[in-house]
Amino acid sequence: MAENAKAGTLIVVAHPEDVVRLFSTVAEGAELAVVTEDGGAGRELEAVGRALGARGTHLLLSPSEVGPWCRERRERGDPRVFTHSPQEDAPLHREVALLVSRVFDRLWVPATGARPSVCTVLDDAAFQRKLGLLNALYRERPDGAQGGACTDPLRDGPGLEAFTEVRSGDVVRALSLTKPEIFSELADPWGFAGSTYEGERFALTAKVLEPLRHASPAPRRVVDVGACEGMMTEHLLSLFPQASIQAVESEPRFVARLRERLGGNARVRIVEASAEDVALEADLVLLAEVLYYLSDDASRDLLDRLRASHLLTSYGGGFGAQVHAALAERGWGTVHSAILPGRIEPVDGARSPLLVRRAGTEIRLWERNISHG
């Protein structure tokens, strides 16, 4: 690892101390880049670079500089690139990871929530040097008092540096599954196609809808809200072979993929619109994994506008309890339900070294009380 680090290594992180905390074992001979609006961090970065034997240091004063700087380095050759893990908590760390992944397809990131590819246990001399550097940085820029705590644990074990090699798609999927943002740049950003959990969710949804499949009459009009790229819509076509389905999706790139998948099916009408802007009148409305993305006011308005005979939801935890209570208040009653337990699996559902816990959900089929219609 150290030999490869000397031959064209880039380390792109948020702060000078991140180089020391996470990448001290691969910094020798590397180019270090720090993304911060603090122009005074350049002196700290230079000190870190000298102490760790870096080849050069670069201060990027805005995230907008990350892409151009990385593309320039990529044109010079094929470097080994280290950056933050998308599993880290700090928003700037995740942003840096995403920006770097948009330039380089292969990255090395700290093995946070991941299967490590390489681990280095620091010897005593390297360990003491690392602590000394960290203490010097924090001494020069004291900010502990602002945190409101007497002591803060050092969460990244300073005596062990572990890394895993990931692909750019791993970064996007990790962020899609753990953060509220939607990253539509990547096809199947939530890893539906390869996920065992998602396969079980589709199967359990079919089981919950079983009473409607054999009802007389069966649903003839179905609205799939938040259809994304159309995977659930395809299942609905099989479950209700006599029904016409309106697939509602607001994200343009998802709509384009939805049209590629189902645009030629005469039973599917694709509507590019927000859930807030469409009429929700049908025999069956699917409102699964959608309300997370709406404000409280928009969610209440949407539930008030529902004019359906049946409704399918899929939510878990405290949020699910709130949704279920809101529906009960509006005269909806549960026809059938099933709980899908959480599962730990790769972010792509198959081979990625980055792991995520899909939280689990309760899938419910609801029927409207006519007196509340």
C-alpha positions as CSV (number, residue, x, y, z in Angstrom):
1,M,0.0,0.0,0.0
2,A,2.7,2.5,0.9
3,E,4.6,1.8,-2.4
4,N,1.4,2.5,-4.4
5,A,0.8,5.6,-2.4
6,K,4.2,7.0,-3.6
7,A,3.2,6.4,-7.2
8,G,0.4,8.9,-8.0
9,T,-1.9,9.0,-4.9
10,L,-4.5,11.7,-4.3
11,I,-6.2,12.3,-1.0
12,V,-9.2,14.6,-1.1
13,V,-10.9,15.4,2.2
14,A,-12.8,18.2,4.0
15,H,-10.2,19.4,6.6
16,P,-6.5,19.1,7.4
17,E,-7.2,17.0,10.5
18,D,-9.1,14.5,8.3
19,V,-5.8,13.6,6.5
20,V,-4.2,12.9,9.9
21,R,-7.2,11.0,11.4
22,L,-8.0,8.8,8.4
23,F,-5.2,8.7,5.9
24,S,-1.8,9.1,7.7
25,T,-0.6,5.7,6.5
26,V,-1.1,6.5,2.8
27,A,-0.1,10.2,2.8
28,E,3.6,9.8,2.1
29,G,4.3,10.9,-1.5
30,A,0.6,11.8,-2.1
31,E,-1.0,15.0,-3.2
32,L,-3.3,16.3,-0.5
33,A,-6.4,18.4,-1.3
34,V,-8.6,19.9,1.4
35,V,-12.1,21.4,0.7
36,T,-12.9,24.2,3.1
37,E,-14.0,27.8,3.0
38,D,-11.4,28.6,5.7
39,G,-8.6,30.3,3.8
40,G,-6.4,30.0,7.0
41,A,-6.4,26.2,6.7
42,G,-3.6,26.4,4.1
43,R,-1.0,26.8,6.8
44,E,-2.3,23.8,8.7
45,L,-2.5,21.7,5.6
46,E,1.1,22.5,4.7
47,A,2.3,21.5,8.2
48,V,0.4,18.2,7.8
49,G,1.9,17.6,4.4
50,R,5.4,18.2,5.7
51,A,4.9,16.0,8.7
52,L,3.5,13.1,6.7
53,G,5.8,13.4,3.7
54,A,3.2,14.5,1.2
55,R,4.3,15.5,-2.3
56,G,2.1,18.6,-2.4
57,T,-0.9,20.3,-0.8
58,H,-3.8,22.1,-2.3
59,L,-6.5,24.2,-0.7
60,L,-9.9,24.1,-2.5
61,L,-12.0,26.9,-1.1
62,S,-15.3,25.6,-2.4
63,P,-16.9,22.2,-3.3
64,S,-17.3,23.6,-6.8
65,E,-13.5,23.4,-7.2
66,V,-13.4,19.7,-6.5
67,G,-14.6,18.5,-9.9
68,P,-12.2,20.6,-12.1
69,W,-9.2,19.9,-9.8
70,C,-9.9,16.1,-9.9
71,R,-10.4,16.1,-13.7
72,E,-7.1,17.9,-14.2
73,R,-5.3,15.2,-12.1
74,R,-7.1,12.4,-13.9
75,E,-5.8,13.7,-17.3
76,R,-2.3,13.4,-16.0
77,G,-2.6,9.7,-15.3
78,D,-4.5,7.1,-13.4
79,P,-4.0,7.9,-9.7
80,R,-5.1,5.9,-6.7
81,V,-7.7,8.2,-5.0
82,F,-8.6,8.3,-1.4
83,T,-11.5,10.3,0.0
84,H,-14.2,10.2,2.6
85,S,-16.7,7.4,2.9
86,P,-20.3,8.2,2.0
87,Q,-21.2,6.4,5.2
88,E,-19.7,9.2,7.3
89,D,-22.1,11.5,9.3
90,A,-20.6,15.0,8.4
91,P,-22.5,16.5,5.4
92,L,-19.4,18.0,3.9
93,H,-17.6,14.7,4.1
94,R,-20.4,13.0,2.2
95,E,-20.5,15.9,-0.4
96,V,-16.8,15.5,-1.0
97,A,-17.1,11.8,-1.5
98,L,-19.9,12.3,-4.0
99,L,-18.0,15.0,-5.9
100,V,-14.9,12.9,-6.2
101,S,-16.9,9.9,-7.3
102,R,-18.3,11.9,-10.2
103,V,-14.7,12.1,-11.6
104,F,-13.1,8.8,-10.6
105,D,-14.9,5.5,-11.0
106,R,-12.6,3.7,-8.4
107,L,-12.0,5.1,-5.0
108,W,-10.5,4.0,-1.7
109,V,-12.5,5.1,1.4
110,P,-12.2,4.5,5.1
111,A,-14.0,1.2,5.9
112,T,-16.8,2.9,7.8
113,G,-19.8,0.5,7.6
114,A,-17.9,-1.6,5.0
115,R,-15.9,-4.8,4.5
116,P,-12.2,-3.6,4.7
117,S,-9.9,-4.4,1.8
118,V,-6.7,-3.3,3.5
119,C,-5.9,-2.6,7.2
120,T,-2.8,-1.1,8.8
121,V,-2.1,-1.2,12.5
122,L,0.1,1.7,13.4
123,D,3.3,0.9,15.4
124,D,4.0,3.0,18.5
125,A,6.1,5.6,16.7
126,A,3.5,6.2,14.0
127,F,0.7,6.2,16.6
128,Q,2.4,8.8,18.7
129,R,3.2,11.0,15.7
130,K,-0.5,10.9,14.7
131,L,-1.6,11.9,18.1
132,G,0.9,14.7,18.2
133,L,-0.2,16.1,14.8
134,L,-3.9,15.9,15.9
135,N,-3.2,17.7,19.1
136,A,-1.2,20.4,17.3
137,L,-4.0,21.0,14.9
138,Y,-6.7,21.3,17.7
139,R,-4.4,23.5,19.8
140,E,-4.0,25.9,16.9
141,R,-7.7,26.0,16.2
142,P,-9.6,25.4,19.5
143,D,-13.3,24.8,19.1
144,G,-14.1,22.2,21.6
145,A,-16.0,24.6,23.9
146,Q,-18.5,25.3,21.1
147,G,-19.7,21.8,21.1
148,G,-21.3,22.1,24.5
149,A,-19.6,18.9,25.8
150,C,-16.7,18.5,28.2
151,T,-15.2,15.7,26.2
152,D,-15.7,14.2,22.8
153,P,-14.8,10.6,22.0
154,L,-12.4,10.1,19.1
155,R,-14.7,7.9,17.0
156,D,-12.1,6.8,14.4
157,G,-9.6,4.5,16.1
158,P,-6.3,6.4,15.7
159,G,-4.3,3.2,15.9
160,L,-5.9,1.5,12.9
161,E,-6.5,2.7,9.4
162,A,-8.7,0.5,7.3
163,F,-9.8,1.1,3.7
164,T,-12.1,-0.4,1.2
165,E,-12.1,0.0,-2.6
166,V,-15.4,1.1,-4.0
167,R,-16.9,2.1,-7.3
168,S,-18.6,5.4,-8.0
169,G,-22.0,3.7,-8.1
170,D,-21.4,2.4,-4.5
171,V,-21.1,5.9,-3.3
172,V,-24.3,7.1,-4.9
173,R,-26.3,4.0,-3.7
174,A,-24.9,4.4,-0.1
175,L,-26.1,8.1,-0.1
176,S,-29.4,7.2,-1.7
177,L,-30.2,4.6,1.0
178,T,-29.1,6.7,4.0
179,K,-29.9,10.3,3.1
180,P,-33.1,12.1,2.1
181,E,-31.7,13.4,-1.2
182,I,-32.6,11.6,-4.4
183,F,-29.6,10.8,-6.7
184,S,-31.3,10.1,-10.0
185,E,-28.0,10.3,-12.0
186,L,-27.6,6.6,-11.5
187,A,-30.0,4.0,-12.7
188,D,-31.6,2.0,-9.9
189,P,-30.0,4.2,-7.2
190,W,-31.6,2.2,-4.3
191,G,-30.3,-1.1,-5.6
192,F,-33.9,-2.6,-6.1
193,A,-32.8,-5.0,-8.8
194,G,-30.2,-6.9,-6.8
195,S,-31.5,-6.5,-3.2
196,T,-32.8,-9.6,-1.4
197,Y,-34.7,-7.2,0.9
198,E,-36.4,-5.4,-2.0
199,G,-37.3,-8.7,-3.6
200,E,-39.0,-9.8,-0.4
201,R,-40.8,-6.4,-0.3
202,F,-42.2,-6.9,-3.8
203,A,-43.3,-10.4,-2.9
204,L,-44.9,-9.3,0.4
205,T,-46.7,-6.5,-1.4
206,A,-48.2,-9.0,-3.7
207,K,-49.3,-11.1,-0.7
208,V,-50.9,-8.1,1.0
209,L,-52.8,-7.2,-2.2
210,E,-54.1,-10.8,-2.5
211,P,-57.6,-10.0,-1.3
212,L,-58.0,-7.4,-4.1
213,R,-56.7,-9.7,-6.8
214,H,-59.6,-12.1,-6.2
215,A,-62.2,-9.4,-5.4
216,S,-65.2,-9.1,-7.6
217,P,-64.9,-6.7,-9.3
218,A,-61.1,-6.5,-9.2
219,P,-59.5,-3.0,-9.5
220,R,-59.7,-1.6,-12.9
221,R,-57.9,1.8,-12.2
222,V,-54.7,1.8,-10.3
223,V,-52.5,4.8,-9.5
224,D,-48.8,4.2,-8.6
225,V,-47.5,7.3,-6.9
226,G,-43.8,7.7,-7.0
227,A,-43.4,5.1,-9.7
228,C,-39.6,5.8,-10.0
229,E,-38.2,3.6,-12.8
230,G,-41.3,1.3,-13.0
231,M,-40.3,-1.8,-11.1
232,M,-43.4,-1.9,-8.9
233,T,-45.5,-0.8,-11.9
234,E,-44.4,-3.9,-13.7
235,H,-45.5,-6.0,-10.7
236,L,-48.9,-4.3,-10.7
237,L,-49.4,-5.2,-14.4
238,S,-49.0,-8.8,-13.5
239,L,-51.1,-8.7,-10.3
240,F,-54.0,-6.9,-12.0
241,P,-54.1,-8.0,-15.6
242,Q,-57.4,-6.2,-16.4
243,A,-56.4,-2.9,-14.8
244,S,-55.1,0.3,-16.4
245,I,-52.2,1.9,-14.4
246,Q,-51.3,5.5,-14.0
247,A,-47.6,5.8,-13.1
248,V,-46.9,9.1,-11.4
249,E,-43.3,10.3,-11.2
250,S,-41.8,13.8,-10.8
251,E,-38.0,13.3,-11.3
252,P,-37.3,13.7,-15.1
253,R,-34.5,11.1,-15.3
254,F,-36.7,8.5,-13.6
255,V,-39.5,9.4,-16.0
256,A,-37.2,8.8,-18.9
257,R,-36.3,5.3,-17.6
258,L,-39.9,4.6,-16.8
259,R,-40.8,5.4,-20.4
260,E,-38.0,3.2,-21.7
261,R,-39.4,0.3,-19.6
262,L,-43.1,0.7,-19.9
263,G,-43.8,3.5,-22.4
264,G,-45.0,1.0,-25.1
265,N,-47.5,-0.7,-22.8
266,A,-51.1,0.4,-23.7
267,R,-52.3,-0.3,-20.1
268,V,-49.8,2.2,-18.6
269,R,-50.2,6.0,-18.6
270,I,-47.1,7.8,-17.4
271,V,-47.7,11.1,-15.7
272,E,-44.7,13.4,-15.1
273,A,-45.9,15.3,-12.0
274,S,-45.6,15.6,-8.3
275,A,-47.9,13.6,-6.0
276,E,-49.1,17.0,-4.8
277,D,-50.4,17.9,-8.3
278,V,-52.4,14.9,-9.5
279,A,-55.8,13.6,-8.7
280,L,-55.8,10.5,-6.5
281,E,-59.0,8.9,-7.7
282,A,-58.9,5.2,-8.4
283,D,-59.9,1.7,-7.3
284,L,-56.4,1.4,-5.8
285,V,-53.7,4.0,-5.0
286,L,-50.2,3.0,-4.0
287,L,-48.6,5.4,-1.6
288,A,-45.5,3.5,-0.6
289,E,-42.2,5.1,0.4
290,V,-43.5,8.5,-0.9
291,L,-44.5,10.6,2.1
292,Y,-40.9,10.7,3.4
293,Y,-40.2,13.3,0.7
294,L,-43.1,15.6,1.4
295,S,-43.6,18.3,4.0
296,D,-46.0,17.7,6.8
297,D,-48.5,20.1,5.2
298,A,-48.2,18.5,1.8
299,S,-48.7,15.1,3.3
300,R,-51.8,16.1,5.2
301,D,-53.2,17.7,2.0
302,L,-52.4,14.6,0.0
303,L,-54.2,12.3,2.5
304,D,-57.2,14.6,2.5
305,R,-57.4,14.4,-1.3
306,L,-57.5,10.6,-1.5
307,R,-60.6,9.4,-3.3
308,A,-59.8,5.7,-3.7
309,S,-61.6,2.5,-2.7
310,H,-58.3,1.0,-1.5
311,L,-54.9,2.2,-0.6
312,L,-51.5,0.5,-0.1
313,T,-48.8,2.0,2.1
314,S,-45.4,0.8,3.1
315,Y,-43.8,2.6,6.1
316,G,-42.1,1.6,9.3
317,G,-41.1,2.8,12.7
318,G,-42.4,6.0,14.2
319,F,-43.0,7.6,10.8
320,G,-45.2,4.6,9.9
321,A,-47.1,4.9,13.1
322,Q,-47.9,8.6,12.3
323,V,-49.1,7.7,8.8
324,H,-51.3,4.9,10.1
325,A,-52.8,7.2,12.7
326,A,-53.5,9.9,10.1
327,L,-55.3,7.4,7.8
328,A,-57.4,6.0,10.7
329,E,-58.5,9.5,11.6
330,R,-59.7,9.9,8.0
331,G,-61.8,6.8,8.1
332,W,-59.4,4.3,6.6
333,G,-59.3,0.8,8.0
334,T,-56.7,-2.0,7.5
335,V,-57.8,-4.9,5.3
336,H,-54.5,-6.9,5.4
337,S,-50.9,-6.1,6.6
338,A,-47.5,-7.8,6.8
339,I,-44.3,-6.8,8.4
340,L,-40.9,-7.0,6.6
341,P,-38.0,-7.1,9.0
342,G,-34.9,-5.0,8.4
343,R,-31.9,-6.5,6.7
344,I,-28.2,-5.7,6.6
345,E,-26.9,-6.1,3.0
346,P,-24.6,-4.5,0.4
347,V,-25.8,-1.1,-0.8
348,D,-26.3,-2.6,-4.3
349,G,-28.0,-5.7,-2.8
350,A,-25.2,-7.9,-4.2
351,R,-21.4,-7.3,-4.2
352,S,-20.6,-3.8,-2.9
353,P,-18.3,-3.7,0.1
354,L,-20.4,-0.9,1.6
355,L,-23.1,-2.2,3.9
356,V,-26.5,-0.7,4.8
357,R,-29.3,-1.6,7.1
358,R,-32.6,-1.5,5.2
359,A,-34.8,-0.5,8.1
360,G,-37.8,-2.7,7.5
361,T,-41.4,-1.7,6.9
362,E,-45.1,-2.6,7.4
363,I,-47.0,-3.0,4.2
364,R,-50.8,-2.3,4.7
365,L,-53.8,-2.5,2.4
366,W,-56.5,0.0,3.5
367,E,-60.2,0.3,2.7
368,R,-62.1,3.5,2.9
369,N,-65.1,3.7,5.2
370,I,-67.9,4.9,3.0
371,S,-69.3,7.3,5.6
372,H,-65.9,9.3,5.5
373,G,-65.8,9.4,1.7
